[in-house]
């Protein structure tokens, strides 16, 4: 994650932890809370999802 995305990633992490939103609404929430454009919001949300996927790739599935 680059530092410029930290506030966005923090908000998306909070949304995920609270479980109050479907994460498919992440870009919409980013646009509303940070007043950014649709394409930028989708790009940020995509990077956030990729960061989660990379972390989870090495998760020991036998412990689930």
C-alpha positions in Angstrom: 0.0 0.0 0.0 1.3 3.4 -0.8 0.8 6.1 1.9 -1.6 8.1 -0.2 -4.1 5.3 0.0 -3.8 4.7 3.7 -6.9 6.8 4.7 -9.0 5.0 2.1 -7.7 1.5 3.1 -8.3 2.3 6.7 -11.9 3.2 5.9 -12.4 0.1 3.9 -10.9 -2.0 6.7 -13.3 -0.5 9.2 -16.2 -1.2 6.9 -15.1 -4.8 6.6 -14.5 -5.2 10.3 -17.9 -3.8 11.2 -19.7 -5.9 8.7 -22.3 -3.3 8.2 -21.8 -2.9 4.4 -21.4 -5.3 1.5 -17.8 -4.5 0.3 -19.1 -4.2 -3.2 -20.3 -0.8 -2.0 -16.8 0.2 -1.1 -16.2 2.4 -4.1 -19.5 4.2 -3.6 -18.6 4.8 0.1 -15.2 6.1 -0.9 -16.8 8.6 -3.4 -19.2 9.8 -0.7 -16.8 10.1 2.1 -13.8 11.5 0.3 -15.4 13.3 -2.7 -13.3 11.4 -5.3 -14.3 10.3 -8.8 -15.8 7.0 -9.7 -12.7 5.7 -11.5 -10.4 6.6 -8.7 -12.7 5.0 -6.1 -12.8 1.8 -8.1 -9.0 1.8 -8.6 -8.5 2.3 -4.8 -11.0 -0.4 -3.9 -9.4 -2.8 -6.4 -6.0 -2.2 -4.8 -7.4 -2.8 -1.4 -8.9 -6.1 -2.5 -5.6 -7.1 -4.1 -3.8 -6.3 -0.8 -6.3 -8.6 1.1 -5.9 -11.4 -1.5 -2.1 -11.4 -1.3 -2.2 -11.6 2.5 -4.8 -14.4 2.5 -3.0 -16.4 -0.2 -0.6 -17.7 2.4 -3.3 -18.4 5.0 -3.1 -21.9 6.4 -6.5 -23.2 5.2 -6.2 -26.3 7.4 -6.9 -24.1 10.5 -10.3 -23.0 9.2 
